[in-house]
Structures are given as structure tokens and as C-alpha cells.
């Protein structure tokens, strides 16, 4: 049993504002929880409190049902994979992976078995005699993973382990980590600022901003059902379009669109209309009853099979993800359409999702 529970956990440095003001979060036994958010949101601090590398200013932290606030790192039965590998350059791959077990006085035969099993799983069997300086970045990161694996801990902690790798190696290593988690089933906490990593790796994702938990859920729950504009804008690449609109009680009016909607009188005068880039389609191919969106092309990013088209009208800009089969020039005017059921509504003041009223108004609940 290795459930991790944060109960009002806070972290404050000296007399400054709290980096983590009071976190309540449950990480289930055996899941891979990803902590994601922009730089400075408190995700690494949260991870380091689990590891015991940062003291806890308030609240209680439990691992496997035991309160660990004052438990030293060596007694928490966790293994951590760092961003910079943290390998010993003078030791071979075998020695790096075995070192932690030797320090804990594991029997020699047990060390050898664990190291070779981990090396086989990670594709390192032919590299055990080499030193870190003779390996690529991806190979070094696999050695760091292997060093954690041989410990057979109750919790794995990953502190942005792929941020030093190139794009191709990142994709490969995401696959390795995902496969390892399926095989081992060990409770894991993974920190990243990359929402693509979060979406592809996480059993669940916890999104943080300024130390506050914005929302927690599966990747699809967060993508399809965001609680607020922060989550809506953070999950997805490109992020959700958030279009300022005026509400006159029966219609939503913006620089780019007008959207008839009954029963909007009690929603406030200013709202934000959320629309994913991939939900915009060419108007000519859309049903006649779908609302239209018109603007001038400002920028086209070609991605081969598709393209990102930036449209602007007056002060409002949106991005559409369209099939990359047409040639556009900045300055061209373009008409797009969207399914009204794909629309989200947010309160412009609180930034919170409007749910019950949105359902009654016929937009996405």
C-alpha cells in the first residue's frame, strides 16, 4: 500500500508568501500522477516534500498510511529520478545501478540479479561496462531509471527527467516510462511543465498554479471538462481559444462572431467563449446551421498534414487547426464554422466555468 495523501500541506520559505499555501491531494496506490503547471507553480517543491528534501511548514503528509512529516528521506522508501541524471562519472553503468543497493548492504547475488534484470528491461545489457561519458543522453536517462528500479521502492519520483533530451529521445523515453509503470505498477509522481508529457503519461494529472490545485483528473477529463480558464488554456496544444463576448440576454457578440443563445439573461454581461482550435472547420463544408466565425489571416504555421491558422479581427485573435491542403497568405479573409455544442462558457471575472446555465443555454455543460 503506497497511497500518498496531502492534507493541508503548505510550504513557506522564511517570512515570504507560501510557495504551496495548503495542498489537499490524494495520489492513489499504483497510479502515475503527473504534477504539471508553469514555472514557479510549486510542482517541484511538492515533489521534494514527498522525498523529504524540503521540510513541511504546515499540514500532514502520509505515504502508505504513515505520517512522514519528520521522517528522513532514507527511511521513506522512495526512489527519485532527476533532471540531470546525477550519475557518478567514474563508475560504470553496472556500478551506478548497484551503488545504492551496496550502501544498503544488500547481498551481492541479489544486487547482481536486480541490476541485470533492470538492464534487460531497459535495453542496457550491452552497456553495463561503459561509463556515463560514453553514453547518449537517452541512455544515461535509462541508467538513472534503472538505478531507481533496482531499489524496488514503494514510490517513484520523477523530477522533469526528460527536459534535457531532444524531441525524438523524449518520445522514446516517454514510451519507456509508460511501459515500466505498466509492468511494475509502482505508485509514481512525475513533475513536468510540458502538457504533452502530462497527457501521454499520466493516469491522472494535477494542475497547479501559484501553489494552488486548479483541477485533478484523467487527461481526457481535464481536456474535455475544464473547471476554469487556466486549465482550459493549459491543456491542449495549441491551447483553447478564449474569446471575449458580450451577452445581451439572447445572443453572444464578439469581434469575430455572433452566437444566438436563449436564456442567457442571468449569466452576466461579459463572458469568455471557449473553443478548441480543432473544432473550427471550413465554413463551406459545415452544416448551414453552425455559427460562422470570420477574420483576417495573420499567420499560417504549416505542419505538413495540417496547419495552424491565426485569425484576427479588431482586438481578438483565434487559432484554427485545419487540414494543410490549402495555400493561404497573411491578409486573406477566411470564414470558418463550429458546432455550437463544442462551445464552453466561462465567467470573465472569476475565470470559472459556467456549467448549469451553459447547459440550459444549449452550450457545452
N, C-alpha and C positions, 0 to 999 in steps of 0.2 A: 504494500500500500504506500503510494508516494504522492498523494494529493497535496497540493500546495495551496495554502489559504492566507490571503492578506486581509486582516481585519483592522481597518482604520490605520493602516501603516503610513507613517509620514517620515520625511527626511528633511532636515533643516541644517544648513551649514552656518555656524556661528549665530549671529543675530539677524541674518538676512531672511528674505522670504523663503518659504518652503519650496524645495525642488519638487517634492512629492507631498501634497498637502494632506492626503488622507485616502489611501487606496483600499478599496474593497474589491477583491477579485478571487475567484476560485479557479485553480488550474487542476483539471481532473486527472485522476490516475491514468497513466498511459497515453495521454494526448500530447500533441505537439502544439503548444501555444506560442503564437508569434506576437511579440510586442512591437508595434510599429507606430511611427509618428515622425514629425520633423525634428531636425537637430535641436537639442535642448529641451525635449518634451519630457524627459525623466525616465526613458525606457532603459538606458544603460544603468542608471542609478538603481532602478528597481531590480534589474538582474543581479547587480553587485550586492544588494541587500539579501537576495536569496543565497548567494555564495558566501555571505559573511564577510565580504571585503569592504562593505560600508555598514556602519552602525545604524540602528533604527532609532529615530528620535521619538516616535510615539506609535501606539498601536501594537498589534501582535502578529507575528509571522509563524505559521505552522507548516512543517514538512512531515508528511506521513503521520499526521495527528499529534506530533510533538512540537511544543513551542521552542523555537530556536533563536529567539532574540539575542541571547547571550552565549550561544553555542559557537565555539571557534570553527573556522572553515574546515579544518581537518577532520572534525567529528560530524560533519553534516552529510557525508556520503554522497557528494556531488562531484561531477567531473565537468570541467569548463574548457571550451574551445575558443581561443582568442582570435582577434582580427589579424594579428601579426605572427601567427603560428607558435611563437615562443618555444622554438626547438633549440636544443643545445648543438651549436655548430660543430663541435669537436667529436660528437658522438654519431655513430651510425644510426640508420633508421631503426634497426633492431634495438639498439641501446636506448634510444629516445623513447620507444614504446615500452620498454621494460623497466625504465628507471623508476617510475612511480611505484611499481609493484615491489621492486627491490628495497626501496625505502621503507615499505610497509612489511618487510620480512616475509614475503610470500615464498613458498618453496620453489626451488629452481626449476623443477619439472613443470610445475603449474604455470610459472612465468612463461616458459618456452611454449607451452601448449596455447596459452591465451594469445601471445604475440603472433604466433604462426596462423592461428585461426582468424585473427583480425586482419592480418596481412593478406590472407587468401580472400577474405570478403571484400577488401578494398583494392585488390589488384596490385598489392605491393610485394608479393612474394619474391620477385626477381630483383627487388631494390633494397632488401634488408641490409646489405653490406655497404650501401652508399651512405654518404653524409649529406646533410641538407643543402650544402652549396652545390652539389652535383645534381640537384633535382629542380624541376619546374615548380612554379607557384602552386599549380593544382596538385602536384604530387606531394609537396610539403603540407598542403592543407589536408590531404588524405592521411599523412603521417600524424598530424595533430588530432584528427578524428580517431585514428587507431589508438593513439595514446590514451584518449578518453575511453574508448570502447573496452580496452583490456581491464579497466578498473571495475567494470560491471557495476556502476553506481545506481542509486535509486533515482537520480535526476541528472540529466544532461543540460548544460547551459551553453548557449552559442551566442557570442558577442560579435555580431557583424562579421562572421567568419569568411565571407566571400567578397568583401568590399575591395580587396587588393587584387582580385583576379580580373582578367579581361572578360569580355562578354561571352565568348564561347566557353571558357573554363567555368564561368558562373553557372551557365546552363547545365554543364556536365556535373558540377558539384551539387547543384540542387537535386539532380536525379539521384546522386549517391546518398545524400542525407535523407531524402524521401524514402529510398529503398531500405536504408538502415533502420529508420524508425518503424517501418512496417515489419521488419524482421525481428527487431529487439523489443518493441512495444514499451520502451522506457519513457517515463514522463520527461518531456523536453520543453525548454523555454528558449526561444530563438528571438534575438533582437536584430532589427533591421530598419533602415529608413526607406527601403525600396518596396513599394506596394506590390510590384510584380512578384518579388520573392515571397512576400506575405501571402498573396493569393494562391501561389502554386504550392507552398509548403505547409501552410497552417491547417491543422484540424479545426482550430478556432483562432481568431485574431482579436487582440485587444488594441484598440486605437487610443493613443494618449496625446494630449495637448497640454502643455504647461503643467505637467504632473497630474492632470485630471483625466479620468477614464471617460472617453467620449462615447464608446459603444464596444460591446464584445459580442461576437457571433461567428458563425461559419463564414468562409469567404463569400459564398453566394448570398447569405443573409445580409451581410454588410453592403454588398454591391447592389442588391435589389431592394433593400429595405432600410436605407439610412435614416437615422434618427434626427440628423441635423446637417447643416450645410458643410460643416467641417468634414464629416465622414463622407458625405456625397462628393465633395470636391477632392478628397484624398484618395478614395478607392476608384480605380479606373484610370486608364491611360489612352487618350487624354482624359482629363477629369470631366465631370458632369458640367454642362453649361448651366450657369445660374443667371437667369435673365430678369432684370428688374421690370416689374409690370405694375400698372395702376389698376385698381379694382373699382368699377363704378356700380357694382351690385349685380350686373348681368353679364359683363364682359371684362376680360383682362386685356389691357392695352400696353404695348411696349414699342420700342423703336422699330423692332423687326417684325412684329406680329400683332394680331388681334385674335383673341380666343373667346368665342361666345361660351358663357357658362351661367346657368341659372343658379339661384340660391347661394350667391356669394356675399350677400349684404353684411353678414356678421364676421367676415374674415379680415377686416381692416382695409385701409386704402392702398397700402403699398405691400406688395408681396414679391417673392422670388420664385420664378418658374424654373424648375429643374428639368433638363432634357439631356440624355446621353448622346454623345456625338454619333454613335452608330444607329440611333433611332431616326436620324434625318435621312430622307431619301429624295431622289429627283422628283419634282412635282409632277412631271409628265407621266411617271409610272405609278403614281399613288392614286388611291381611290378619291373620287371627286369630293367626298365629304370631309376629308382630312384637312386640317388647317394648313395654311401656307405661311412660309417664312421667306422674306425677301431681303437681299442685301447685296453689297458690292464686295467682290473678291479682293481681299487684301494680301493674302499669302497662300501659296499652294505648296505643301510638303509631299513630295512623291515618295511612296514606299513600295513601288513596284506594282503589286496586285491591287493596291488601294492607295488612297491619298487622303491627307488631312487638308481640308479647305477651310480657311479662315474668312468668315464673312463679317462685314461691319456695316452698320447704319447708324449715323449720328454717334452716340456715346457707347453703343452696345456692340459687343463682338461675340460671335459663337464659332465653334469649331464643328465641322461635319466630317465623319469618316465615310468616304464614298469609294465606290469601285474606281480603280485607277485606269480607266479606259478612255478618258476624255482629256483633251488639252484645254486648259484654262489659262488666262492671262490676268494678272492683277489689274483691277479696274473693271473687269467684266461683271455684269449683273447676273445673279443666279436666283432662281426660285426653287425652294425645297419644301417638303411637306413632312408631316409627322402624325403618327397615330395619337389621338388625344388621350388614349388610355396609358400612354407611356410617360405622361407628364407628372411631375412631383410639384407640390407646393410647399413653400417654407415661409415662415413669418420673417419679414425683413428686419425686425427689431431684435427678436430673441434668437434668430437663426435656427429655430426648432422646426421640425417637420409638422405640417398641418395634416392630421390624419382623418378624424371623423368628418370634419367639414369637407375635406377633399373628396372623401368617398361619396358624400351626399351631393357634391357638386359635379360628380362624374369624372374626376381625375383620379390618378393613382392613389390608393389608400396606403 
